[in-house]
Each structure stands twice: as structure tokens, then as C-alpha cells.
Amino acid sequence: MIALSTYPTLRQSVRTADAWLAIAAQCSAYLSGAALVAIVMMVTLSVFGRWLFGTAVTGDFEIVEIGVATAIFYTFPACQYGYKHLAVDLLVKRLPLGLEKAACMIAECALCAIFAFIGWRLVHGAEEFFSYDEQTMILAIPLGWVLLACAPPCFLSALIAVSNLLQKLVTDK
């Protein structure tokens, strides 16, 4: 078997792509953090408004639901890039190095497929929501846009899984 690490051009291309994906994952994490900060500020405003003036922010629970869901999806790329997913290493860490590497590569392939599938279904769901104008009850926020906004981090996570897989192929780690 020919090791892909013997091709310096391929190795450099993978590193360049990985650097761009690192930036994209970090930007995605910043968006997630900004969404969470905005949610905390809105909830604080709503609670103080209810306490001081007897009225809350209209539709505050809808904003929290949408914001938290979006923040979770925008956290996925950073988790995928940094190998920060929940892992149970009871079996894999006890395997020989070659089998451990193969198991990690299989996991990356599975994660790539899962993230791509979720992103595809989010786009499909957004199309359906747009077709019958699905909206939130109080604020009438179109839910199709929410689903559509959650798809890009899934596709980015799938790309990062491919990059992780290529990193394992072109390096000796």
C-alpha cells in the first residue's frame, strides 16, 4: 500500500484546506457565542421588564427556542474541528495503533455522512416550511429561514470531517 504522506503537494493542499476550515469553524463558534449572549441579554431584559413593569418581552420563549437551536448548530463545526465530541474510548484506546486509526477513520466517515444528511434534511424541511408559510405563533417568524440558517454549519461540519479524514491519511498520526 502506498502511503499518501509521500505526496508533498497533497499534504500541503490538505493543510491549506484545514487552515481555512479552522477559520470557518472558529467564526461559527463566535456566531454561536454571540447568539447565546443575545439570548441571555433578552432573557434578562424580559425578566427585569416583568419584575419592574409587569410586562415581558413579547415572544421571548420563541426567541430563546430559535436562538438556542441555532447556537447549538453553529457549535458543531468547532466541536468537529477540535475533536471535542463526546467520545467513549473504552475499546478504541486498547486497540493496536493501526486498528485505532482505522476506527477513527470510520468514525469520521460516519460523522461526515450524518452531518451531510442532517444538513440536506434541514434544507428540505426549509423548502417545505416555505411552501406552506410556517411561522411562529406570536412573532410570526418564518421557520423556513431558521431551518435554512442551521444547514450551513452542518455542511461545514461534514467538510471538516472529510478534512480530518484526509489529515489522518496524509500524516503519520
N, C-alpha and C positions, 0 to 999 in steps of 0.2 A: 504494500500500500504506500502510495506517495503522500508524504506529509505536505499539507497546504502551506505550512510555515516556510517551505523552501522558496516560495514565490514572494519576493520583497514588494513588488508592485501591489499584489493583492493584499498583503499585510498592511501597507501604507493606506490603501483605499479603505480598508475596514477601520483603521484607526481614525481616518478623517471623518468617515460617516459616524463613527462612535462619538467623536468630539461634537459634531452637530447635534446628534441625538441627546447628548448630555446637556447641551444648552437648552434644547427644546423641553427636556424633562424638568430642568430647573425652572424655566419660565412657567411651565404647567403647575409646578408646586407653588410658585409665587401667586399664580391666579387662584389656586385653591386656598392659600392662606388669606389672600385679600377677601375672598368670598366669606370665609369664616369670620374675619374681623368685621366685615359689614353686617353679618348676621348678629354677632354679639352686640354691636352698636345699636342695631334696630331693636333687638330684644330689650336692651337696657332702656332705650327711649320709650318703648311700649310699656314696660313695667313702671317706669317713673311717670309716664303720662297717665297710666291707670291709677297710680297712687296719689299723684298731685292733683290731677284734673278730672279724674273719674272716667277717662276715655283712653283707649289703647290705639295703637297704630292699626288702621283698618287692614284686614287681611294679613296680619302678622304671621299667623301659622302657615299660610300659603307661601309666604316669602321664606320662612325657615325651611319648609319642606323642599322647595325648589333649590334654595341655596345650599343646603346640606347635601342633597343628591349631587348637585353639580360639583361641589367641593370634593366629594368622595371620588367621583370620576376623574377629576383633574389631579388627584393624588396618585392614581395608578401609574402614570409614566415614571414618576420619581421612585416609586416603590420597585417597579420593574427594572429600572436602570441600576439601582443600588443593591439589587438582590435583597430587598427588605421585606419580601413577602413572608408570611408565616411558613416556617419550614419544620418538618418533623424529620430529624436526621437519625432516628434510631437505627435504621437499617443501612442507609446510604453511606454514612461515615465509616461503617465497618467493612465495606466492600474494598477490594483492591482498587488502586488508583484508576486503572483503565475502566473498570465497571462503574466506578463512581462518576467518572467523566461522561460515560455513556448514559447513565441515569439522569445526570444534569442536562444533557443534550435532549433527551426525550422529554424532560420536564419543560425545557424552553420551547420545543416544538408544540407541546400541548398548550402552553400559555399563549403562544402566538395564535394558534387556532381558536382558542377560547376568546381572546381579545378581539380578533378579527370578526368572529361570529357575533359577539355582543355588539360591536360597532355596526355591523351590517344590519342587525335586528333593530338597533336604535334608529338608523336611517329609515328602514322600512316602517317602523312604528310612527316616525315623524310624518312620513307620507300619508299614512292612514289618519293620523290626528289632523293634518291639514285638510284632508278630504272632507271630513265632517266637522271641522272647526271646533275641535275640543278645546275648552278653556277652563281655567279655574273658576270656582263658584263666585267668589267675592270680587276679586280684582280683574277677572276676565283676561288673565294672562294666557296667550295661546300656548298650549302644551307641546305643540309640534316643535316650536323653537327651542324648548327646554330639552327635548329628546335630541334634536339636531345638535345642540351645543354640547351634549355629552358624548357624541360619537367621535370627534377628533382625538380626545385623549385615549380612547380605546384603540384606534388605528395607530396612534403613536406608540402605545404600549406594545402592539403587535410588531411594529418595526423595531422597537428596542429588543424584543425577544429574538428577532432574526439577527440583530447585531450581536447580542450576547452569544447566540449560537455560532456565528461566524468568528467571534473572538475566541471561543473555545476551539474552533477548528484551526485557526491560523496561529495560535500561540501554543506553547508547550505546557500551559497551566492545566 
